[in-house]
Amino acid sequence: MVYPLGAIVNTSVMDMQTTQNTCIPKGGLSELEDLVRRDLQLISYPHREWLGNSDSVAAGELDVLIVGAGQSGISVAFGLMRQRLCNILVIDENVEGKEGPWKTFARMVTLRTPKYVTGPDWGIPNLTFRAWYEAQFGPDGWDNLALIPKEMWADYLSWYRKVLEIPVENETRAGAITWNEERQRFAVPVTSPRGERVLYPSKIVLATGIDGSGRWDIPSMIRNSLPPEAYAHTRHDIDFEKLRGKRIAVLGAGASAFDNASVALEGGASEVHLCYRRKSLPNVNPYRWAEFVGFLNHHGDLPDDLKWRFISKILQMGQLPPTDTFKRATTYANFHLRGDCTWNEIRYDAGSKVIRISTSDGVLEVDFVIVGTGFVTDLSVRPELKELYPHIALWKDRYQPPADQIHADLARHPYLGPGFELQEKVPGRAPYLRSVFNYTFGCLPSMGFGGASISGMKYSLPKVVNGVTKQLYADNCAAFYDALENYHIEEF
Ligand SMILES: Cc1cc2nc3c(=O)[nH]c(=O)nc-3n(C[C@H](O)[C@H](O)[C@H](O)COP(=O)(O)OP(=O)(O)OC[C@H]3O[C@@H](n4cnc5c(N)ncnc54)[C@H](O)[C@@H]3O)c2cc1C
């Protein structure tokens, strides 16, 4: 795989580590894989598997079903396997290698996160991205790496999944989850090239992505004013070749809005206008501020009023494009940054196919609109949660913020327990909800950075895995006590 050069030349102050380490495996990845296996052997205590066996996988009866085989899903699976749970399955609707955004709709050159952020490795040094990178490109390569090319991150995740033998079934989509009283398990209909079938897990981890607690958002003004061929969301496949020589308007000022503006410019768009409502672009990144143990490990331990206060502040401060992303677009003379530019009305001329946008900053005439407004949180639109949604406790059911902290989207977030588990809106109506773990970006107010963010994985993964194993042990305690009572292996 050839990675974009831009990512190799080390110009950033971000790299605070130089490599004195001489323990780089000379035998490259295969030697690193041996080291990983050796590490796992050294720390494999306790050895005994303590619940279901792989036979019941065939029967579709699982201890844990993980929906989503992106970085979150496979890292949770590894965590559960290390806790000696083998009756688990990870499913993903995409073909292998196309899980998540990295090789599909992500249009940045590199990750936005610093290269030294760890998480999926569970603290095993030879499993880190750096070890994987240095095994291929050496310590100097690491020193010269500024930020991680997105395709390289995806390749690291594919290697991670392979070397750890994570049980993943691709091209398998989970439908609406229901509770099967008779089996005392969930019933999850799944669709795959094998056809339709039902899985019966005791526990479910939703690792369905950054939009996993809602949907990508296309403002109604755009949906109601333009034909589908005249606009696309940054989440969609976009044929940038068709935008060559065209005038483009981009709505939104987050990283993806800038990424898509840059790809359009690089593809020969005649002009690109990036519009946002704020008077000026935020230039301080609260997500960088949050990368310390206190917030990452203990936001979930705060009382509700403080949880809400911190997160609403972070959202109020706003997201900004990383420096590289900002420069990538602003180097173009035909790129126009339009702050304080609210869109009031959109008219489409079907004849000329011209889009006229009346804004607070004048009228814009363009040929295509790229919607960079991100996603909204709304569990009611999640196909997996269609049947469960009415019973799920949301923040608006549990907390009334002060008038100056009202935030409609935050109020729609799931009100999660300390293991990322869903909670009942009305206690006693749906007690099985506690067995569904929401490890998506929807965890933000409840748990801080958890699922769907690399920065949060180091501290959130142990919480969700512990949440699952804690319940599995408690749920099966009667059987364990029987096993103890019938334990007659004599020592001598
Ligand atoms: C463009 C972009 C750039 C980002 N850059 C960064 C970054 O630089 N640093 C950072 O820390 N974070 C970044 N993020 C945020 C986050 O890290 C990513 O979204 C990351 O992909 C989250 O990993 P995940 O495993 O939680 O979800 P994904 O990687 O999204 O994996 C979830 C998977 O679940 C599948 N799925 C969903 N529903 C179902 C279903 N019903 N049945 C079966 N499969 C299903 C999805 O198709 C997907 O393959 C970025 C996000 C985006 C969108």
The ligand as a Gaussian input file, in Angstrom:
#p B3LYP/6-31G(d) Opt

LIG

0 1
 C      -14.580000      11.262000       8.329000
 C      -14.243000      10.900000       9.751000
 C      -12.964000      11.124000      10.233000
 C      -12.657000      10.803000      11.564000
 N      -11.389000      11.029000      12.011000
 C      -11.094000      10.715000      13.289000
 C       -9.769000      10.908000      13.775000
 O       -8.893000      11.354000      13.069000
 N       -9.518000      10.567000      15.077000
 C      -10.499000      10.052000      15.915000
 O      -10.229000       9.758000      17.074000
 N      -11.750000       9.855000      15.462000
 C      -12.062000      10.189000      14.187000
 N      -13.322000       9.969000      13.749000
 C      -14.330000       9.476000      14.705000
 C      -14.251000       7.963000      14.928000
 O      -13.005000       7.582000      15.411000
 C      -14.588000       7.198000      13.695000
 O      -15.907000       7.461000      13.368000
 C      -14.382000       5.690000      13.834000
 O      -14.670000       5.098000      12.602000
 C      -15.261000       5.120000      14.917000
 O      -14.992000       3.748000      15.013000
 P      -16.180000       2.761000      15.349000
 O      -15.619000       1.391000      15.301000
 O      -16.844000       3.201000      16.578000
 O      -17.216000       2.987000      14.197000
 P      -17.035000       2.633000      12.480000
 O      -15.601000       2.620000      12.308000
 O      -17.923000       3.578000      11.956000
 O      -17.580000       1.162000      12.548000
 C      -18.928000       0.889000      12.769000
 C      -19.341000      -0.160000      11.762000
 O      -20.648000      -0.632000      12.105000
 C      -21.343000      -0.877000      10.912000
 N      -22.772000      -0.939000      11.216000
 C      -23.580000       0.066000      11.610000
 N      -24.848000      -0.382000      11.809000
 C      -24.817000      -1.710000      11.520000
 C      -25.802000      -2.741000      11.529000
 N      -27.065000      -2.500000      11.864000
 N      -25.421000      -3.996000      11.175000
 C      -24.127000      -4.273000      10.843000
 N      -23.150000      -3.330000      10.799000
 C      -23.487000      -2.071000      11.148000
 C      -20.943000       0.320000      10.058000
 O      -21.245000       0.132000       8.694000
 C      -19.443000       0.388000      10.334000
 O      -18.722000      -0.422000       9.451000
 C      -13.655000      10.276000      12.419000
 C      -14.945000      10.042000      11.927000
 C      -15.237000      10.343000      10.607000
 C      -16.625000      10.074000      10.101000

